Amino acid sequence: MTKTDNLGLGLIGCGSFGMFCLEAFSQMDEVRIAGVADVARPAADAAAGRFGVPAFYNPAELLTADGVDIVQIATPPSSHFQLAMASISAGKHVLCEKPLAINTDQADDILAAAERAGVIAPVNFVLRYNRLTEVVKAILNSGVVGKALAARLTNCAFDTYLPNGHWFWDKSISGGIFIEHGVHFFDMYEYWLGPGTVIDACAEIRPGTNQEDRVACTVRHETGALVSHYHGFDQIKPMDRADHRIICEMGDIRVQGWIPMKLVVDAAVDDAGAAKLADCCRGCEVRTVATYGREEGSITGRGKHRNVTRRIQLDYCPGDDKQIVYARSARALLADQIAYIRNSAHARRVTETNGRDSLALAEAAAKLAARSPLKEP
């Protein structure tokens, strides 16, 4: 592949998410869909027919096919290690769906193999490429709302398509909720707040089953922020929802949606701070909900003296459909990786290390939760 060629992408795993990604990637000028593989022949044939590419029923055959430069792995987690290592051995770049592997030992082997082969092997962490994720990072970095003290992720996911025998509930295949699903959010908060350490975790077992359907943990980040992660796979589809609340010294940052779709900031600031917040998310609506005089606006908190002139609320909602935002983020991630493949001086937003670090947090949370899993009353 030269610096001007498009990149041939082969997909392993033709389920609904794999097809979603191919639909998104097929709209990119720098990408050419080169082939698909799935052990389920009907799924492979349907995908091949949709994109007019060869179908393979053994992933090894895709890896030797002409024109495949990068392999997207969209299969259950327990297969990621073997498929990633085989792809790397074949000299292919890898884009892996989360998690990178089922444990950090496997992840370390993947990263070492990719480095030796001179290929990339990042995880598809699309949340780093979301506009609102960037706005939150800009606000935190600006210091306008002070230091982040605590945060809470509440992720209420639906289990409508997860019957008792689904592989998701089998931890030998999925790794469990922290590993299969939580890595997205461990990575997101490390992007916002820097490296963290899991200090506590627990898991709940659904009555009458061995299924862990609710998990929670606390991560302490190097900034000092304490972040609580809650994941429950126990909702009906219409009630699937997620939100983030970041508590700072001078206000709150709230994000709605596991794919971030709406941002609300409530903060006490001076005039310069109000302008800085508006600059962090241009196009948002900014409302002054209270004003302060000289005396009442001179405050001391956490040992610091500040002057504030107003309390403002800032609302930012780009307005696009969730699936459009999701697809846009996936394309941005792949474009970022391609830019690096073409020029190694390019600084990627997601690297192999991010997949490994988020998995390490998930693994630590899973081990702590396994000490005494709780049964619901």
N, C-alpha and C positions, 0 to 999 in steps of 0.2 A: 504493500500500500504506500503510495506517494503522498506528499502533502496536499495534493489537489484531488486525488481519487476519493470517491465515496467509500464508505466502510461497509463491508458485507457482514450482516448480522444473522446469526443462526439461533433459533430458539429451541431450548429443551424444556418441554412442559407446556402443552397446548391447552391448559385450562383457561378459565375466564380471565384471570389476571394476565397470563401470558398473552392472550389475544388482545386485551386492553392495551398492553405495552406495544405490541406490533402495530396496532391501529395508530397509536401516537407516533411511533418511530417512523412509520411509513410516510409520514408527512414531512420528514426532514430531507433536505436536499443532500446532506452529507451522509445519508444512510441508504443502503440497499438491502432489502430483505432477501437473504440468500438461501434459506432452507429452514425446515422445522422438523422436530423429532418428538415422538411420544410413544411410549410402549402401548398405549391405547390407540390402535390403528384408526378407528373412526375420528378421534380427536385430531390426529396428525393429518389425516386426509382432508378434514374440514378446513383446517388452518392452511394447508397447502393450496387447496382450491381457492380460498379467499384471496391469497396473495400471489397465486400463480408461481409457486416455487416447489421444489422437490420435497416430498415427505419421506421421512426415515422413521423406522420403528425400533431402531437401536441407536442410542445416542452416539455410539462409537462411529457409526457410519456418517453422521453429520460432521464429526470432527475431521474426517478425511475428505469431505466434499470440497469441490472447487469453489473458490470465492468467499469462503467463510473466514472473516478476520476476527470477529468477536462473538463469543457465545453468551447468550443470556440464559441463566439458569432459573427457571420458575417452577421448581418441583418441591415436594415436601422437604423440610430441613435436613433430615437424616441422610438424604442423598447428595447434599451440596458438596460435601468433602470429596467424595469419589468423583463426581462429575467435574468439579473445579480442577482437581489434580489431573484428570484425564485431558481436560481442555488445555491446561497449561503445558502438559507433556506434548500435546500436539502443536504447540506454538501459538495457541489462540489467546487473545485477550478474553477476560471474563467480566461479565456484569452479573452479579449474584443477587437474587432477591434475599431479603433478610430472613434469618440470620446468615452470616457468612458460613457458619458451621454449627455443629451441635455443642461444641465445647472449645475452649481456648487452645488446647493442644492441637486440635485439627486446624484451627485458624492460623496458628503459628506455622504449621507445615505448609499451608496454602500460601501464606505471605512469603515464606522462604523460597518456595518453588517459583513463585511469580517473579521474585527479584532475580533469581538465577536465570530464568528464561527471558527476562527483559520484557515481560508483559504486565498488564494491569489486572487487578482483581478486586475492584471496589464493590461495596454493597449499594443497592439502589435506594439510598436514603433521600427520597424526594422531598422530605420536609425541609431540608436545608435550602431548597430552591424555591420555596414559597415566599411570596412578597411580604406577607405578614410576619413570617419568621424573621425576615431581614429587618423589618421595622422594629420588632421587639429588641433585636440585637443592637440596632442603632440607638434606641432609647437607653438601654442599659449601659452601653459604652459611653454615651454622652454624659452620664452622671447627673442628668437634670432631675431625676426623681430619687437621687441618692443611691445608696447601696441596696442590692437585693438581699432581703433578710430570710424570706421563706417563699415557698411556692407549693401549689398542689395541682396535680393532674388528676382529673376524674374522668375515666374512660369507661363508659357504659356501652359495651358492644353487644350486638344481637347474636343469638345462637340458632337462629331460624334454620340455617342450612348445615347445622352441626349435630346430626343425630348421634345416638350413643356410640355407634361403631365407627364414627369418623376418625381419621388419623390425627386430627387436631388434639383429641383427648388422650392419645397414646404418647406419653412423654418420651418413649424410646424413638419415636418418629419426629415429633414436634419439638421436643425439649421442654414443653410446658409454656405457659403464657408469658412468663418473663423473657424466655429465650426466643420463642416464635414471634411474639408480638411486641413485647416491651422494649426491645432493642431500638425501635424507631425513636422512642421517647427518651431513653437514656442518652442516645446520641443528640437529640434535639436540645436537651438541657445542658449537655456538655458544650454544645455550640454556644449557648447563651451564657453559661456560668462557669465554664472551665471544667477540668477534671473533678471527678467526685469519688466518694467511697460509700458503699452500702453499709449502713450501721444497724439496720434492723429489717426484718421481713417476716411475712406470714402468708399462709394460704388456707383457703376454705374448700372443703370437699362437699360436693352436692349430695344431699341426702339420698341414700339408697344406691349410690354409685361410688366409683373410685375416681371420679372426675374432679380435678381442681378447676373450679369455674370462677373463683375470685381470688386475687392475690393483691398484696400491698407491700410496699417497702418505703424506707426513708433513706435518702442519699444526702450526704453532706459534701457540698462542693468547696473547692479551694477558696472561693470568695467568702465562705462562711455561711452561705445560704443553705437552709435545710429544705429539701424538696421531697414531698410525699407523692408517691405514684400509686394509684389505684386502678386496677383493671378488673372488670367484671364481664364475663361472657354469659349473660343470663337475661338479656332483654329481647323483646319482640322487635322485629325489624323497624317498625315505625318509630320506636323509641330509642333507636341507636343514637348516641350523643356523646360528646366529649368537650371538656373545657379546661383551660389553664388559668390559674390566678397566681400572679407573682406579686408578693407584698414587698414594697420598698420603703425606704425611710420617709419618703415624701409622697407616697401614693401607691396605687395599685395599677397593674397591667393585666388585663383580662383578654383572653383569646378564646373564641368559640370554634369548635370543630376539630376533629383529629386531623383532617385536612384544614388548616386554619382558614376561616372564611370571614371572621369579624373580629375587630380589635376595639377595646374600650380602655382608655387611660383616664384615671381620676387622680389628680395631683394638685398639690399646693406649690406654687412657683412664684418667682418674680417675673417681671416683664420679659427679661431676656430668656428665662426658662420657658415661658409660654411660646416665644418665637422659635426657640430651639426644638421644642416638641413638635410644633407645626412643621418645621423643616424636616424632621425625621420621617414624617409621613405626609408628604405633600398631597393635597387633594382631599384631605380629611376635613371633617366638620369640627370646629373648636368652639366650645361654649364656656363662658365664664359663669359659674354657678354661685360664686361668692366673692366679695372683695374685702380687703383688709386695710385698715388704717395703719399709720406708722407704728403705733404702740402695739396693737394686737397682731401685727404682721412681723414683729420682732420676736422670734421664738428660739428656744433651745431644746434640742432633742438628741439623745444618744451622745451627749457631751459636746454637741456642735451647735454653734450659733448661726441662724439663718434669717434672712429677711424675705418675706413673701408678700405679694400684693394681691394675689387672687387664688382661688381654687377653680381649676378648669376641668372640663370633661371633654375628651377627644374621642370621636367615633370614626372608625375607618372600616369601610366594607366595600371592597372592589366591585362587588356586584355580579361577578361571573358565576356560572353554574359550577357546582363542586367538581363534576367530572372534567369540565374544561380546565379548571385550575389544576387538577391532578395531572392531566395529560400534559399541560404546559410545563409543569415541574419536572415530569419524567423526561421530556425533550431537553429541557435545560440541563439536566444532569448528564444525559448522554452527550450533548454538545460539549459540555465541559470536559468530559473524559476524552472525546475525540480530539479536542484542542491540545490536550496533553500528549496524546499518542503522536500527533503531528509535530509537537514542539515540547520537549521535556522541560523547558524553562517556564512553561505555563503553570501557574499555581492553581491546582484544583481545589474546589470547595469540599469535596469528599475524596478521601484517599483510602487506601487499604487499612491504614491504622485505625480509622474511625470504625470500620466494621469489627475489628479485633477489640477495641476498647469498649464499645457498647456491649459486645458479647461478654467481656470480662465482668462488667457490672451485672448483667443478667444472670450469669453463672453464679456470682456471689450471692445475689438475691435468692436464687433458687436453692442454693445450699443452706442459707439461713432459714428459709421457709420450710425446708424439709426436716428441720429439727423436731417440729411438733405440729404437723398439719392438723387443722381444726375441722371438726365435723359440725355442719350447721345444725342447730337445734330443731 
